[in-house]
Amino acid sequence: MLRKLMRKKTEDVHLLNDRIEAVRKRQIPNHVAIIMDGNGRWAKQRKMPRIAGHHEGMKTVRQITNFANELGVKALTLYAFSTENWKRPKIEIDFLMNLPGEFLNTYLPELMEKGIKVEMIGNMDALPAHTRKAIIKAIETTKDNQGLILNFAMNYGSRLELVHVMKELAKEVSEGTLEINSINENLIDSKLMTAHLPEPDLLIRTSGEVRLSNFMLWQLAYAEFIFTNVLWPDFNEECFMQAIEDFQNRDRRFGSLEGDQKG
Ligand code: FPP
């Protein structure tokens, strides 16, 4: 029985490796954005407090970050805390604000070893000092790394981001430093917090919810969307690879009639 089980496990590993090989030969999305949803339900199913789900979700962050880096994804943006999440109970907010510190303090050596670069989008000023400190330390320490960009969306809201861009443009126009006719998509792209990142090709949302929740509304204009019922703490390498395979089988036309070449 044991030998049979072990043989099955070895076969599974071979199968997974074959799939990884096949995925690598085709187009890997440059930028994957994930709405990590379902931590609370994961905990509830186990009669645990919601924060236990967030803690488990943090472990998934590590697993998926490493796997995305191995596959050659250039940027991974994770929606960790939205501008609307301040409406949650204080105990949950406090816990969520401790997670970046715990994650980054624990995994910083691993991020360095793997060449992963930490970045953040969102309003950092409104975060508690200890959260800000942990994020700034990670950004500073990893700034020369050349691997995956692990971009946390913390205290991020897309509409607010767009309001800032609009105000900045209006100011430049009113001061006479910008012509109205010079406002175009590229200029707006260049003012967003994601200006230096490739455009997201793939959005994944876990837990069966099918909405964007104020996440990168401008940036996701041409992204492929994948919604899965899997709760974030249960989302693993296999799920991520399935999402990449689904992406690779989509026919991306960007409004034209011909599909692009995915190899
Ligand atoms: C949504 O699930 C999840 C969040 C608001 C927080 C996501 C944060 C993590 C996964 C951990 C982040 C880790 C680091 C290192 C910053 P939910 O609570 O809305 O779940 P529910 O819909 O089932 O209630």
Boltz pocket constraint, residues with backbone or C-beta under 6 A from the ligand:
constraints:
  - pocket:
      binder: B
      contacts: [[A, 36], [A, 37], [A, 38], [A, 39], [A, 40], [A, 41], [A, 42], [A, 53], [A, 54], [A, 57], [A, 58], [A, 61], [A, 79], [A, 80], [A, 81], [A, 82], [A, 85], [A, 96], [A, 99], [A, 100], [A, 103], [A, 104], [A, 152], [A, 207], [A, 232]]
      max_distance: 6.0
